[in-house]
Amino acid sequence: MKAYPYMHKHPTSGQTTESGGMDLRDWFAGLAMQGIMVHNPYPTCEYVAKTAYQMADVMMLARKELSDE
């Protein structure tokens, strides 16, 4: 699933550009990363990356479980 897909039509040329957007998992990881940095201002990059994606995976799973209900 993608976050923020869009289609843009250039005003003068009329050429259309499409973007699928970023992966929803990456979007969730970015949000989680911000929270991690606020509560732990000096973590290692490895800790932030691994923890953010672990949180994103849990959010994706919860999202799927809620939509299956």
Order of alpha helices (4+ residues) and beta strands (2+ residues): beta-beta-beta-beta-alpha-alpha
